[in-house]
Amino acid sequence: MLSIRVGSDVYGLGDESAAELVERVSQIDSVLRDAADSAEVVEPDPGQLAEIGTVLEAWALETDGDLPGDLEELRLAISDELD
């Protein structure tokens, strides 16, 4: 499980979603890779949130918007936070 803080809320990702997101994001930033094995909540800075959001947006396009529910919730939260 991976927990990510977006604003004042924390979003928990299931193991499968977390593993896939870490793999995709760690290619551009180590923020999730370094935290994936810890129980701590990841608190990305705005730049890192933007990178995670970009990865999620690309992934959503790749899957025709069929992201797992936990990832879709995180994608929307990041979008709202960065607007």
Secondary structure, DSSP 4 states (H G I P E B T S, - for coil): -EEEEETTEEEEE-HHHHHHHHHHHTTT-SHHHHHTTSSSPB---HHHHHHHHHHHHHHHHHTTT---HHHHHHHHHHHHHH-
